Amino acid sequence: MDFNPTEMRRRFAELRANRTRIEEKLAPMHAEIEELRTSTRKREDELTAKIKKTREPLVEIDREMGMISRALNGKTAEVD
């Protein structure tokens, strides 16, 4: 690389142009990734809500099992 100011400016402009071309190629890929993230977040939110609703009965089941276990002093195995 020639270190005179004119050549350095020319090289800088060349590098900037190369960088711009690469960024232009990357832009649609970044946009696609963001679109995927958005749809994934939406699906994740849907599944999280479904899981929460499906798990609701477990709270009562666990509470009752805990009460029974304490009443039996932890001896909850079935007796023949």
N, C-alpha and C positions, 0 to 999 in steps of 0.2 A: 504494500500500500504506500502510495506517495503521500508524504505528510505536508504538502503545500495546501494552503487553505482552499484553493479552487477545487483541487482533486478530492479533498476531504468533504467539501459540500456536495460535490457530484456523487460521491459514494454514499453519503448520508441520504440524499434524495433517492438513490437507487434502492437502498435498504428500506426506506420508508415505503416505497412503492411495492416492494416485495412483501413487506409486512401487511400492507393494505390488501393485496391480492389473497394472501393466506387468510386474513380475517374475514374477507368476503366469502371464502369457501367454508369457513367454520360457522358462520352465522346461521345457515339453515340447519346445520347439525345441532347447534345449541338450541335453536327453536324447537326442533323435534324432541330433544331430550326434555325440555321444559314442558312440552305438551304431554309427554309420557308421564312425567312426574305429577302433573295436574290430574290426569286420568287415574293414575295409581293412587294418589291421595284421596280422590273421590271414592274409589272402590274400597280403599282401606277404611274410610269413614263409614261406608255402608256396612262392611263386615264387622267393624267394631260395635256398631249399634246393634246388629243382629246377635253378636256374641253376648253383649250386655243383656239383651232381652232374654236370650235363651238361658243365661246363667241365673237370672233372677230367682227361680225356685230353689237354687242351691243354698241361698242365704238361709231360708227357712229350714231346709233339710239339715244343714250344718248346725244351726242353732238347736234344733231338736235332738240331733245326735249327740251334741255336746251335753245337753241336759241329761239325757239318758246315761251317757258314759259317766258323768259325775255321780248320778244316783246309784250306779252299779259299781262305783269306785274303780272304774276303768276295766272291769271284768265283763267285756261285751261279747266274748266269744260265745257262739251258740252251744247250748247244752243238749246232749242227746237224751 
